[in-house]
């Protein structure tokens, strides 16, 4: 994997770059649609490629390990072939899912023993077997196994957890370097910065991760309930330490405004379930603000979904029609909303990239952030 930094915005730390992998070029800043279980929920691969058109999507180690299972994925020739996707894939290592299973897992130095959320069966993740699992899944970018701490988090716990994440990283790198790729293309391993919302811990962790000298770096443990201002403060601290010549991935973030503010701080890559999950509940993101399409006010509104005139994807439907689909509980409504929201998120990242290259990102960003939080 190679990263080329093309330019930096003159009034902020926002960057435009290119990531080159064996599955193609990723233009940054980039939003990566979440395809947890081998599919971006409710979206056909044809629509994903032709309408939303992302350079990269996500899969999840925890979920894919449980279903369909590593044996099936290996027989298929890896996740790309299994889901008929010929572009880039990134896999989360399962650290966040372990965090979310707080009532049914036990964390030790060796790794994490946990119960499946599906049938209660017992399983064990270690830094070593998580590397092996991600080799079998075959993502282009794989994540180190880490512990994601909750918010709020006691300082002593955050410090202890951070150091364990660092020790786990060393084991991940050792195992990763000893094992070959399985499907004829290269994979890149990203470490993850932890440290909760404590500035000194984030500084220590970012320095440790930078010293590992891997192809790219991630920031975890944010967007877990902390105020946005604390998220931005931690991103700024970490971006000031992580190397400029490698991509920076802020995991699980976030709202459209969160994404723009973090781009301004120097983040290159984002993912979040918000555009798809919220779409299924009738929440739509537009250039003028947020729409709850279920509201009666849209019943006879025959204007396009985004009244600013933007068409992010080829979905020529009115607000009134989409509201009708939700009212009658027609599945097509959720699909249209999902495609719209993903199209909007991809447009937002790409427009940010254009503005960075043009040199007027900061002015545009400040105008957009105000609009994006407006409830229409």
PyMOL commands that set and color helices and strands:
alter all, ss='L'
color gray80, all
select helices_A, chain A and resi 45-52+61-66+70-76+79-82+95-100+127-137+155-178+199-212+228-239+256-265+274-280+296-298+319-327+331-358+361-372
alter helices_A, ss='H'
color red, helices_A
select strands_A, chain A and resi 2-8+15-21+24-28+30-34+56-60+88-92+105-108+111-115+122-125+141-143+188-193+216-219+247-250+269-271+283-286+289-292
alter strands_A, ss='S'
color yellow, strands_A
deselect
rebuild
show_as cartoon
